[in-house]
Amino acid sequence: MLERPRRSRLRRPTKRKPEPLTAAPPDVTDVPGAHQYQARYGEALAGLAQYLRSPGLIAFVHTEVDPRYEGRGVGSALVRTSLDRARADGDRVLAVCPFYAAWIARHPDYQDLLHTNRSQVTD
């Protein structure tokens, strides 16, 4: 007599569920020791904006958003929070990062923060 095959007691692997969507913006904080603003949902790092600072000027050089959080406004929250802080501190902004430059171009109420080169030096 043939034996009937036993069923495996192992569960089939399931697809990992994506991070739940939330309407709430991330918590954005300045982390001066790391020279970056960080966007978090709880303990999870959703994105960051790296900067260089000198007296009266902050240069934003790189922005990165974790792919799991793309499309949720994390980048915009980083830019808006950091620019609001620059305004409050009286700093000018140098938007080296293309994301920052494009965001500021779409939001005229922040364009007054942009650093303008006042040098008279020519070649």
Secondary structure as the mmCIF struct_conf table of DSSP 4:
data_model
#
loop_
_struct_conf.conf_type_id
_struct_conf.id
_struct_conf.beg_label_comp_id
_struct_conf.beg_label_asym_id
_struct_conf.beg_label_seq_id
_struct_conf.end_label_comp_id
_struct_conf.end_label_asym_id
_struct_conf.end_label_seq_id
HELX_LH_PP_P HELX_LH_PP_P1 LEU A 2 SER A 8
BEND BEND1 LEU A 10 LEU A 10
HELX_LH_PP_P HELX_LH_PP_P2 ARG A 11 PRO A 13
HELX_LH_PP_P HELX_LH_PP_P3 LYS A 15 LEU A 21
BEND BEND2 ALA A 23 ALA A 24
HELX_LH_PP_P HELX_LH_PP_P4 PRO A 25 PRO A 26
STRN STRN1 ASP A 27 VAL A 31
HELX_RH_3T_P HELX_RH_3T_P1 PRO A 32 ALA A 34
TURN_TY1_P TURN_TY1_P1 HIS A 35 HIS A 35
STRN STRN2 GLN A 36 TYR A 41
TURN_TY1_P TURN_TY1_P2 GLY A 42 GLU A 43
STRN STRN3 ALA A 44 SER A 54
TURN_TY1_P TURN_TY1_P3 PRO A 55 GLY A 56
STRN STRN4 LEU A 57 VAL A 65
HELX_RH_3T_P HELX_RH_3T_P2 PRO A 67 TYR A 69
TURN_TY1_P TURN_TY1_P4 GLU A 70 GLY A 73
HELX_RH_AL_P HELX_RH_AL_P1 VAL A 74 ASP A 89
TURN_TY1_P TURN_TY1_P5 GLY A 90 GLY A 90
STRN STRN5 ARG A 92 ALA A 95
BEND BEND3 CYS A 97 CYS A 97
HELX_RH_AL_P HELX_RH_AL_P2 PRO A 98 ARG A 106
HELX_RH_3T_P HELX_RH_3T_P3 PRO A 108 LEU A 113
STRN STRN6 LEU A 114 LEU A 114
#
